[in-house]
Amino acid sequence: MIACVWIHAWQINLASNQLCGLDTFGYGTYTIEGISALANALSVNASVTSVDVGFNSIGKEAALNLINIFKQKQMVSVGLAGCDLGPDGVEAVADMIRVIASITEVLAFVCEPLLLSSMTPWLTRCAG
């Protein structure tokens, strides 16, 4: 596995890094170690405001755990494209993101079009 991490003091891009042991096609063995380490790091880091974990097949529960941490932070951007959230996960994530006033950008394209459609009222609020 080749890990590509893009980091600034306020941004972390971990897209396509097999955080949960699965590649973008779902091959591998699911484990929560990588996403748990990220969640722990985010919970103690006050400066990070943007996290992209797209194309990591993290699933609904891991996404909800991250979003729950974002409630306590001043996150402005979250990338969840291709995270295998499933329809009920998309709704749950959208419901959580809607109430986090600091989030102004949700990267959820290609594999999660349902997330964008369920976020339309929120996106209108942010654009208006």
MITOR-613227 format. One record per residue (C-alpha): residue in one letter; x, y negated, z. Coordinates in steps of 0.1 Angstrom, whole numbers, plus 5000, padded with zeros to 4 digits. Layout:
# residues N
("a",(X,Y,Z));
...
***
This chain:
# residues 128
("m",(5000,5000,5000));
("i",(5013,4966,4990));
("a",(5001,4939,5014));
("c",(4998,4904,5001));
("v",(4991,4878,5028));
("w",(4987,4841,5021));
("i",(4989,4820,5052));
("h",(4989,4784,5061));
("a",(4984,4771,5096));
("w",(4946,4768,5089));
("q",(4940,4794,5062));
("i",(4944,4832,5060));
("n",(4939,4851,5027));
("l",(4939,4888,5032));
("a",(4918,4897,5001));
("s",(4924,4931,4987));
("n",(4947,4944,5014));
("q",(4929,4976,5025));
("l",(4923,4962,5060));
("c",(4900,4991,5068));
("g",(4920,5018,5049));
("l",(4898,5017,5018));
("d",(4909,5003,4985));
("t",(4886,4982,4963));
("f",(4871,5014,4949));
("g",(4863,5028,4983));
("y",(4891,5054,4982));
("g",(4910,5062,5014));
("t",(4901,5068,5050));
("y",(4881,5042,5069));
("t",(4897,5029,5100));
("i",(4890,4997,5120));
("e",(4926,4991,5131));
("g",(4934,4964,5106));
("i",(4902,4944,5109));
("s",(4903,4948,5147));
("a",(4938,4933,5147));
("l",(4926,4904,5126));
("a",(4896,4898,5149));
("n",(4918,4898,5180));
("a",(4942,4873,5164));
("l",(4914,4850,5153));
("s",(4899,4851,5188));
("v",(4930,4835,5203));
("n",(4940,4812,5174));
("a",(4924,4778,5175));
("s",(4939,4764,5142));
("v",(4926,4788,5116));
("t",(4895,4775,5098));
("s",(4895,4796,5067));
("v",(4896,4834,5064));
("d",(4892,4854,5032));
("v",(4888,4892,5037));
("g",(4873,4898,5003));
("f",(4876,4932,4985));
("n",(4885,4951,5017));
("s",(4854,4973,5020));
("i",(4851,4962,5057));
("g",(4814,4969,5058));
("k",(4785,4954,5078));
("e",(4797,4960,5114));
("a",(4832,4946,5108));
("a",(4818,4916,5089));
("l",(4793,4909,5117));
("n",(4821,4911,5143));
("l",(4842,4886,5124));
("i",(4812,4862,5119));
("n",(4805,4865,5157));
("i",(4841,4852,5163));
("f",(4835,4824,5138));
("k",(4806,4812,5160));
("q",(4832,4803,5187));
("k",(4856,4786,5162));
("q",(4854,4757,5138));
("m",(4855,4779,5107));
("v",(4847,4761,5075));
("s",(4853,4788,5049));
("v",(4847,4826,5049));
("g",(4855,4850,5021));
("l",(4834,4882,5020));
("a",(4832,4891,4983));
("g",(4832,4928,4977));
("c",(4831,4938,5014));
("d",(4805,4965,5010));
("l",(4780,4948,5033));
("g",(4749,4965,5018));
("p",(4715,4948,5016));
("d",(4708,4948,5054));
("g",(4744,4937,5061));
("v",(4740,4908,5036));
("e",(4709,4896,5054));
("a",(4725,4900,5089));
("v",(4756,4880,5078));
("a",(4735,4854,5061));
("d",(4714,4849,5092));
("m",(4745,4845,5113));
("i",(4762,4821,5089));
("r",(4732,4799,5086));
("v",(4735,4789,5123));
("i",(4772,4781,5122));
("a",(4772,4744,5115));
("s",(4810,4742,5107));
("i",(4809,4767,5078));
("t",(4806,4748,5045));
("e",(4819,4775,5021));
("v",(4810,4811,5017));
("l",(4830,4831,4991));
("a",(4807,4859,4982));
("f",(4807,4866,4945));
("v",(4810,4895,4921));
("c",(4800,4924,4944));
("e",(4777,4906,4968));
("p",(4752,4885,4947));
("l",(4725,4893,4972));
("l",(4744,4873,4998));
("l",(4745,4842,4976));
("s",(4707,4845,4969));
("s",(4699,4849,5006));
("m",(4721,4818,5013));
("t",(4703,4795,4989));
("p",(4685,4774,5016));
("w",(4718,4771,5035));
("l",(4738,4762,5004));
("t",(4712,4735,4996));
("r",(4715,4720,5031));
("c",(4753,4719,5027));
("a",(4752,4703,4993));
("g",(4726,4678,5002));
***
